[in-house]
Amino acid sequence: MMGAVARGVRASGGRTIGVIPQSLVDIEFADRESDELHVVNSMRERKALMEEKSDAFIALPGGIGTLEELLEIWVGRFLRFHDKPVIVLDPYDLYAPLRYLIDHLEAEGFVKLGQRELLRWCSTIDEALAECNDKPSYGKESG
């Protein structure tokens, strides 16, 4: 999916930045068409560089790696390590159980006041892009 998004961005005149650990370059395809391609030593370095270079974070449907990165960047937003929008673009309700779980954890007191509101949920690309321009404040209700 990441490759398709990158190709679509470039086809529309946008720029792409790739960040990949060397160990994955050795076993996967590195997007050598990226305007910038950064090969790093570890996943931790990858995530740190992605956080530094990003203006916003949009999670698309994905697996456990996507979930891990989404949760880490969301926690970083709450802890004020960054102030960038964190968005879940979920056009097919793949993450509906996750959204329910977050609501449930909040009701049970395990998600703190203001945490859920920092995670923005969208079902269309246009909504997600609009959210990229909106930096939610603590306590602001979100969709």
HELIX and SHEET records of a PDB file:
HELIX    1   1 MET A    2  ALA A   11  1                                  10    
HELIX    2   2 GLN A   22  VAL A   25  1                                   4    
HELIX    3   3 MET A   43  LYS A   53  1                                  11    
HELIX    4   4 ILE A   64  PHE A   78  1                                  15    
HELIX    5   5 ALA A   96  ALA A  107  1                                  12    
HELIX    6   6 ARG A  116  LEU A  118  5                                   3    
HELIX    7   7 ILE A  125  CYS A  132  1                                   8    
SHEET    1   A 2 ILE A  17  PRO A  21  0                                        
SHEET    2   A 2 GLU A  36  VAL A  40  1                                        
SHEET    1   B 3 PHE A  57  ALA A  59  0                                        
SHEET    2   B 3 VAL A  86  LEU A  89  1                                        
SHEET    3   B 3 LEU A 119  CYS A 122  1                                        
END                                                                             
